[in-house]
């Protein structure tokens, strides 16, 4: 391996042409424990057995990752309803003020 001097620091110069990719048929072997962990699918009983902070964290993740979009749609409807209610109350106060002036 040849070294070159650059910016007062020695850095190795590599010959990448000699590198060959690993064969496709050589995959790393996983232990049975790792395979069991990869295949494990938790159900409601497993999640309910967790401590409360962890259960709430998982619930929040599930709420934010709603694939159907129903929860986020409900949140948008709720927020829209709240904004419309606030606007209605504001307009009703304005009407009352105008009625008092006349």
C-alpha positions in Angstrom: 0.0 0.0 0.0 1.4 3.3 -1.1 0.9 6.5 1.1 0.5 10.0 -0.2 1.0 13.2 1.7 -1.9 15.6 1.6 -2.5 18.6 3.9 0.3 17.6 6.3 -1.5 14.3 7.0 -0.7 10.9 5.8 -3.6 9.1 4.2 -3.6 5.7 2.7 -4.3 5.3 -1.0 -6.4 2.1 -1.7 -6.7 0.1 -4.9 -10.4 -0.6 -5.0 -10.1 -2.6 -8.3 -8.9 -5.7 -6.3 -12.1 -5.8 -4.2 -14.7 -8.3 -5.2 -18.3 -8.5 -4.0 -19.4 -11.3 -1.7 -21.2 -14.2 -3.4 -25.0 -14.0 -3.4 -25.4 -17.5 -2.0 -23.4 -16.7 1.1 -25.9 -15.1 3.5 -25.1 -14.7 7.2 -26.6 -17.4 9.3 -28.9 -16.2 12.1 -29.3 -17.9 15.4 -32.7 -19.5 16.3 -33.2 -16.7 18.9 -32.7 -14.0 16.3 -35.0 -15.8 13.9 -37.7 -16.1 16.6 -37.4 -12.4 17.3 -37.7 -11.5 13.6 -40.8 -13.6 13.3 -42.5 -12.5 16.5 -45.7 -10.5 16.0 -47.1 -8.9 19.2 -50.8 -9.0 19.9 -53.0 -7.0 22.2 -52.2 -9.2 25.2 -48.4 -8.6 24.8 -48.9 -4.9 24.5 -51.3 -4.7 27.5 -48.7 -6.5 29.6 -46.2 -3.7 29.1 -45.7 -0.8 31.6 -48.1 2.1 31.2 -45.6 4.6 29.7 -44.5 2.1 27.0 -48.2 1.3 26.3 -49.0 5.0 25.8 -45.9 5.4 23.6 -47.0 2.5 21.3 -50.6 3.9 21.2 -49.2 7.3 20.1 -47.1 5.7 17.4 -50.1 3.7 16.2 -52.3 6.8 16.2 -49.7 8.8 14.2 -49.1 6.0 11.7 -52.8 5.5 10.9 -52.6 3.8 7.5 -56.3 4.4 6.7 -56.2 8.0 7.7 -59.4 7.8 9.7 -57.8 9.1 12.9 -56.0 12.0 11.3 -59.2 12.8 9.4 -61.2 12.8 12.6 -58.6 15.1 14.2 -58.9 17.5 11.2 -62.7 17.5 11.4 -62.5 18.2 15.2 -60.0 21.1 14.6 -62.2 22.5 11.8 -65.3 22.3 14.0 -63.5 24.1 16.8 -62.3 26.8 14.5 -65.8 27.3 13.0 -67.3 27.4 16.5 -64.8 30.1 17.5 -65.6 32.1 14.4 -69.4 31.7 15.1 -69.0 33.0 18.6 -66.9 35.9 17.4 -69.5 36.9 14.8 -72.3 36.6 17.4 -70.5 38.9 19.7 -70.0 41.4 16.8 -73.7 41.2 15.9 -74.7 41.9 19.6 -72.3 44.9 19.6 -73.8 46.3 16.4 -77.4 45.7 17.7 -76.5 47.7 20.9 -75.2 50.6 18.8 -78.5 51.0 16.8 
